[in-house]
């Protein structure tokens, strides 16, 4: 199965740097996208790049509120009749020069942004994704999860925890025999056109362009769920 004009995909963190590229790619593939962010401005900006009017719907949801996230999932299911994908783009970064200078306040923030939002969205949308017939949960992670540096302890640990949670969801799909998949896409860092314009002399070694990330997300529906479920796909060189 591939995405079509009946597909409905929720993009969490749609107003971020990668959100526009992902919304464009998903709507170009025919899907209707519900783009979630924390403010109306950010959500509307993400929806505005859809390839056709009405193909992207903005939504403002506090994904740190589990009850609100569950209510949102129920609302999407009621309004659209199905949910075929949840793309987790919620991000954030904090780091330090040395391990000893690591701030535990940074861990508290990253735990919320990177882990809790993964927990809340996966728990809220697991059942609709399983019922879709070809559902996908896609987490965008980082190489720091497997190879953290001294100053990246909080970030690397949070990304690793989010990956583990996503792979547990994959195991749930597998054990229940659901035609759905949970996938981790790994980048070193993301590159946007705006970043290139701001620093034209920059090399950005190892960075993944957001358009390439978006293409890989769409490709997740071209591979049978059983083959892609529980995989960790590295996009960074």
Buried (B, 14 or more C-beta within 10 A) or exposed (E): BBBEEEBBBBBBBBBBBBBBBBBBBBBBBBBBBBBBBBEEEBBBBBBEBBBEEEBBBBBBBBBBEBEBBBEBBEEBBEEBEBBBBBBBBBBBBBBBEEEEEBEEEBBEBBBBBBBBBBBBBBBBBBBBBBBBEBBBBBBBBBBBBBEBEEBBBBBBBBBBBBBEBBBEBBEBBBEEEBBBBBBBBBBBBBBBEEBBEEEEEEEBEEBBBBBBBBBBBBBBBEBEBBEBBBBBBBBBE
